Amino acid sequence: MVRWVLLFVLPILICTLAFQSFLVFAENLRVNFLTGERPAFGAPFLVGAGIPRGSEVTPTFLERFSFFWFAVDVFLTAAIAVVIAWFLRIRNAWVPSLGATVVVGLLLLTASSSPPVPSWTFGFAFWIYWIVAFAVASAIWTGVELNRARPRRG
């Protein structure tokens, strides 16, 4: 049981927490300091909102940030990743979790100020990218594990 938690649950939880934190921080920075837009940030559920225009008092980040919806985002993302990994029968989820987080983090760093898909919010598009990157990395990792487990003929 401990091995399963260390190799399956823990990497998914750590990487979804890191990804969601980076996503909220990057989108909050982009919205409030770089572009001056007013869209909400976070994904799949909104965990905050941009600075309201025309207000005399600018709310702090902690006043705009919802810990409840952030936790819901992290656990929903982790639950989807667990289902994907369970379906593909991955025993060690560190590689796909870290791979998806790094790839989407690099995409997020190099993104333009407009959303990648015009009908979605910035955060939701990158959230979908993380889920897809995790699924692809999990499928590749499953293939690698199956290839290593295959008996070799001498």
C-alpha positions as CSV (number, residue, x, y, z in Angstrom):
1,M,0.0,0.0,0.0
2,V,2.8,2.4,0.9
3,R,4.6,1.6,-2.4
4,W,1.4,2.3,-4.3
5,V,1.0,5.7,-2.6
6,L,4.7,6.7,-3.2
7,L,4.7,5.6,-6.9
8,F,1.2,6.3,-8.0
9,V,-0.8,8.7,-5.9
10,L,2.0,11.0,-4.6
11,P,3.5,12.0,-8.0
12,I,0.1,12.8,-9.4
13,L,-0.9,14.9,-6.4
14,I,2.5,16.7,-6.3
15,C,2.5,17.5,-10.0
16,T,-1.1,18.6,-10.2
17,L,-0.5,20.9,-7.2
18,A,2.6,22.3,-8.8
19,F,0.9,22.7,-12.2
20,Q,-2.2,24.4,-10.8
21,S,-0.1,26.7,-8.6
22,F,2.1,27.7,-11.6
23,L,-1.0,28.1,-13.8
24,V,-2.7,30.4,-11.3
25,F,0.4,32.4,-10.7
26,A,1.2,32.8,-14.4
27,E,-2.3,33.8,-15.3
28,N,-2.6,36.2,-12.4
29,L,0.7,37.8,-13.4
30,R,-0.4,38.0,-17.0
31,V,-3.8,39.4,-16.3
32,N,-3.0,41.9,-13.6
33,F,0.5,43.1,-14.6
34,L,1.3,42.4,-18.2
35,T,-1.9,42.8,-20.2
36,G,-4.2,44.7,-17.7
37,E,-7.1,42.5,-18.8
38,R,-9.9,41.5,-16.4
39,P,-10.6,37.8,-17.0
40,A,-10.8,35.3,-14.2
41,F,-7.9,32.9,-13.7
42,G,-7.5,29.2,-12.8
43,A,-8.8,26.1,-14.4
44,P,-11.1,24.1,-14.7
45,F,-12.9,26.2,-12.1
46,L,-12.1,29.8,-11.5
47,V,-10.1,30.4,-8.4
48,G,-9.8,34.2,-8.7
49,A,-10.6,37.2,-10.7
50,G,-8.6,40.1,-12.1
51,I,-8.4,43.6,-10.6
52,P,-11.8,45.3,-10.9
53,R,-11.5,48.5,-13.0
54,G,-12.3,51.8,-11.4
55,S,-11.9,50.6,-7.8
56,E,-10.1,52.8,-5.4
57,V,-8.8,50.0,-3.3
58,T,-6.9,47.3,-5.2
59,P,-7.5,43.8,-3.6
60,T,-4.5,41.8,-2.7
61,F,-3.9,38.4,-4.3
62,L,-5.2,36.6,-1.2
63,E,-8.5,38.6,-1.4
64,R,-8.9,37.5,-5.1
65,F,-7.8,33.9,-4.5
66,S,-10.2,31.1,-3.4
67,F,-8.5,28.3,-1.6
68,F,-11.6,26.1,-1.9
69,W,-11.8,26.3,-5.7
70,F,-8.1,25.9,-6.0
71,A,-8.3,22.6,-3.9
72,V,-11.2,21.5,-6.1
73,D,-9.1,22.2,-9.2
74,V,-6.2,20.2,-7.9
75,F,-8.2,17.2,-6.8
76,L,-10.3,17.1,-10.0
77,T,-7.1,17.2,-12.1
78,A,-5.5,14.6,-9.9
79,A,-8.7,12.4,-10.2
80,I,-8.7,12.6,-14.0
81,A,-4.9,11.7,-14.0
82,V,-5.5,8.8,-11.7
83,V,-8.2,7.4,-13.9
84,I,-6.0,7.7,-17.0
85,A,-3.0,6.1,-15.2
86,W,-5.3,3.4,-13.7
87,F,-6.7,2.7,-17.2
88,L,-3.2,2.3,-18.7
89,R,-2.1,0.2,-15.6
90,I,0.9,2.4,-14.8
91,R,2.8,1.3,-11.7
92,N,5.1,4.3,-11.5
93,A,3.5,7.7,-12.3
94,W,6.5,9.9,-11.7
95,V,7.7,10.0,-15.3
96,P,4.3,10.9,-16.9
97,S,3.4,13.4,-14.1
98,L,6.7,15.2,-14.3
99,G,6.8,15.1,-18.0
100,A,3.4,16.6,-18.5
101,T,4.1,19.3,-15.9
102,V,7.4,20.3,-17.5
103,V,6.1,20.3,-21.1
104,V,3.0,22.3,-20.3
105,G,5.0,24.6,-18.0
106,L,7.4,25.4,-20.9
107,L,4.3,26.0,-23.2
108,L,2.9,28.3,-20.6
109,L,6.2,30.3,-20.3
110,T,6.4,30.7,-24.0
111,A,2.7,31.5,-24.6
112,S,1.5,34.8,-26.1
113,S,-0.9,37.0,-24.2
114,S,-4.0,35.7,-26.1
115,P,-5.6,32.4,-25.2
116,P,-4.4,29.5,-27.4
117,V,-8.0,28.5,-28.3
118,P,-10.1,31.7,-28.7
119,S,-13.3,30.2,-27.2
120,W,-11.6,29.1,-24.0
121,T,-10.0,31.0,-21.2
122,F,-6.2,31.0,-21.0
123,G,-6.1,28.7,-17.9
124,F,-8.7,26.3,-19.2
125,A,-6.7,25.7,-22.5
126,F,-3.5,25.0,-20.6
127,W,-5.4,22.7,-18.2
128,I,-6.7,20.7,-21.2
129,Y,-3.1,20.6,-22.5
130,W,-1.9,19.2,-19.2
131,I,-4.5,16.4,-19.2
132,V,-3.6,15.5,-22.8
133,A,0.2,15.7,-22.1
134,F,-0.3,13.4,-19.1
135,A,-2.3,10.9,-21.2
136,V,0.3,10.9,-24.0
137,A,3.2,10.6,-21.6
138,S,1.3,7.8,-19.7
139,A,0.8,5.9,-23.0
140,I,4.4,6.2,-23.9
141,W,5.5,5.2,-20.4
142,T,3.2,2.2,-20.6
143,G,4.9,1.1,-23.9
144,V,8.3,1.5,-22.3
145,E,7.4,-0.6,-19.3
146,L,5.8,-3.3,-21.5
147,N,9.0,-3.4,-23.7
148,R,11.2,-3.7,-20.6
149,A,9.0,-6.5,-19.2
150,R,9.0,-8.5,-22.5
151,P,11.1,-11.6,-22.3
152,R,14.3,-11.5,-24.4
153,R,15.3,-14.3,-26.6
154,G,19.0,-15.1,-26.6
